[in-house]
Amino acid sequence: MRYQINGYTDMYTVIANERKVGGAIEAGSIRLRTGEIYTNAVLTRLEMSGTHFCSVGFVTEEGKRLIVHVDDISMIADARHVDVWELQNDLMREEKTAERLKRLKRLCELNEGSCTLTFQEEATHLAQDIGLETARAHVDLDFLPAQEKTRVVRIA
């Protein structure tokens, strides 16, 4: 988990800068005023009208895409910014992984033969977002610097 989300402003920032910061926002549960509860909902959109937040778009575990007015939301519990590989919502994990893999493949294709620092940073960021094992299974990432495994030493 990257960090806990504390409000609509945090959600908006992550969603608006998704390409730069990576990951996704997943809520443990979203309860609507009508009593409906959606677990492991992934927030995909946060609309503003002027300076006020007006609607939230999210995808349920069943794959339903909902757009709800903020006044119709009773509670968003345990909202957090997580890497794509950490998503509990299987459907969105697969969708976002495919999206990131497509971007990573295209990035590698465009930078073939040129290994600049900017390219390495973006490729590393994408690979870590979907999981290095998954990325290495689909794309040749030999150009990335070797990741040293940290040793955990217990004292007492």
C-alpha positions as CSV (number, residue, x, y, z in Angstrom):
1,M,0.0,0.0,0.0
2,R,1.3,3.4,-0.9
3,Y,-0.8,5.5,1.5
4,Q,-4.2,6.1,3.0
5,I,-6.6,8.5,1.2
6,N,-8.0,11.2,3.4
7,G,-10.6,12.9,1.3
8,Y,-11.9,13.9,-2.2
9,T,-8.9,16.2,-2.8
10,D,-6.4,13.2,-2.3
11,M,-8.6,11.1,-4.6
12,Y,-8.7,13.8,-7.3
13,T,-4.9,14.3,-7.1
14,V,-4.2,10.6,-7.6
15,I,-6.7,10.1,-10.4
16,A,-5.7,13.3,-12.2
17,N,-2.0,12.3,-12.0
18,E,-2.4,8.6,-12.5
19,R,0.2,8.3,-15.3
20,K,2.8,10.0,-13.2
21,V,2.1,8.4,-9.8
22,G,0.8,5.1,-10.9
23,G,-1.4,2.7,-8.9
24,A,-5.1,3.1,-8.3
25,I,-7.5,4.1,-5.6
26,E,-9.4,1.2,-4.0
27,A,-12.0,1.6,-1.3
28,G,-12.7,-1.2,1.1
29,S,-16.4,-0.4,0.7
30,I,-18.6,2.3,-0.6
31,R,-22.1,2.7,0.9
32,L,-24.7,4.7,-0.9
33,R,-27.6,6.6,0.8
34,T,-30.0,3.9,-0.5
35,G,-28.1,1.3,1.5
36,E,-26.2,-0.5,-1.3
37,I,-22.7,-1.5,-0.4
38,Y,-19.9,-2.1,-2.9
39,T,-16.8,-3.8,-1.6
40,N,-13.3,-3.4,-3.2
41,A,-14.6,-0.6,-5.5
42,V,-11.9,1.0,-7.6
43,L,-12.4,4.7,-8.1
44,T,-11.9,5.7,-11.7
45,R,-13.2,9.3,-12.0
46,L,-13.9,12.3,-9.8
47,E,-15.7,15.1,-11.4
48,M,-15.7,18.7,-10.4
49,S,-18.0,21.6,-11.1
50,G,-16.1,24.7,-10.5
51,T,-14.5,24.1,-7.1
52,H,-17.0,21.6,-5.8
53,F,-16.8,17.8,-6.3
54,C,-20.0,16.6,-7.9
55,S,-19.7,12.9,-8.9
56,V,-17.6,9.9,-8.3
57,G,-17.1,7.1,-10.9
58,F,-16.1,3.6,-9.7
59,V,-16.0,0.0,-10.8
60,T,-17.4,-2.8,-8.6
61,E,-16.1,-6.3,-8.1
62,E,-18.8,-7.5,-10.5
63,G,-17.6,-5.1,-13.2
64,K,-20.5,-2.6,-12.9
65,R,-19.3,0.9,-13.7
66,L,-21.2,3.4,-11.6
67,I,-21.3,7.2,-11.6
68,V,-22.8,8.5,-8.4
69,H,-23.4,12.1,-7.2
70,V,-21.4,12.8,-4.1
71,D,-24.6,13.6,-2.2
72,D,-25.7,10.0,-2.8
73,I,-22.6,8.6,-1.1
74,S,-23.1,7.8,2.5
75,M,-19.6,6.5,3.3
76,I,-16.3,5.6,1.6
77,A,-14.4,3.3,3.9
78,D,-10.8,2.4,3.9
79,A,-9.9,4.3,0.7
80,R,-6.2,3.7,-0.2
81,H,-3.8,4.3,-3.0
82,V,-2.3,1.0,-4.0
83,D,-0.1,-0.4,-6.7
84,V,-2.0,-2.2,-9.5
85,W,-0.7,-5.6,-8.5
86,E,-2.1,-5.1,-5.0
87,L,-5.7,-4.4,-6.1
88,Q,-8.3,-6.7,-4.4
89,N,-10.8,-6.1,-7.3
90,D,-9.7,-8.8,-9.7
91,L,-11.5,-7.3,-12.7
92,M,-9.8,-3.9,-12.4
93,R,-6.4,-5.5,-11.6
94,E,-6.5,-7.4,-14.9
95,E,-7.8,-4.3,-16.8
96,K,-5.2,-1.9,-15.3
97,T,-2.4,-4.5,-15.7
98,A,-3.2,-4.9,-19.4
99,E,-3.3,-1.1,-19.8
100,R,0.1,-0.7,-18.1
101,L,1.6,-3.6,-20.0
102,K,0.5,-2.1,-23.3
103,R,2.1,1.2,-22.3
104,L,5.3,-0.6,-21.2
105,K,5.6,-2.6,-24.4
106,R,5.1,0.6,-26.5
107,L,7.6,2.5,-24.4
108,C,10.2,-0.3,-24.9
109,E,9.4,-0.4,-28.6
110,L,9.9,3.4,-29.1
111,N,13.1,3.4,-27.1
112,E,14.7,0.3,-28.6
113,G,18.4,0.7,-28.8
114,S,18.4,3.8,-26.6
115,C,18.5,3.4,-22.8
116,T,18.2,6.9,-21.3
117,L,17.7,7.5,-17.6
118,T,14.2,8.9,-18.2
119,F,13.2,5.8,-20.1
120,Q,14.7,3.5,-17.4
121,E,12.8,5.4,-14.7
122,E,9.5,5.2,-16.5
123,A,9.9,1.6,-17.4
124,T,10.8,0.7,-13.8
125,H,7.9,2.7,-12.5
126,L,5.5,0.8,-14.8
127,A,7.0,-2.6,-14.0
128,Q,6.8,-2.1,-10.3
129,D,3.2,-0.9,-10.6
130,I,2.1,-4.2,-12.2
131,G,4.7,-6.4,-10.4
132,L,8.1,-7.1,-11.7
133,E,7.4,-10.8,-12.3
134,T,4.4,-10.0,-14.4
135,A,6.3,-7.4,-16.4
136,R,9.3,-9.6,-17.0
137,A,7.0,-12.4,-18.2
138,H,5.7,-10.1,-21.0
139,V,8.5,-7.7,-21.7
140,D,12.3,-8.1,-21.8
141,L,13.5,-5.8,-19.0
142,D,17.2,-6.8,-19.1
143,F,18.1,-3.1,-19.5
144,L,16.8,-2.3,-16.0
145,P,19.4,-2.1,-13.2
146,A,19.4,-5.3,-11.0
147,Q,17.2,-4.9,-7.9
148,E,19.1,-5.9,-4.8
149,K,17.1,-7.9,-2.3
150,T,17.2,-6.3,1.1
151,R,18.1,-8.6,3.9
152,V,16.0,-8.5,7.0
153,V,18.0,-8.9,10.2
154,R,16.2,-9.5,13.4
155,I,17.7,-8.2,16.6
156,A,16.6,-10.1,19.7
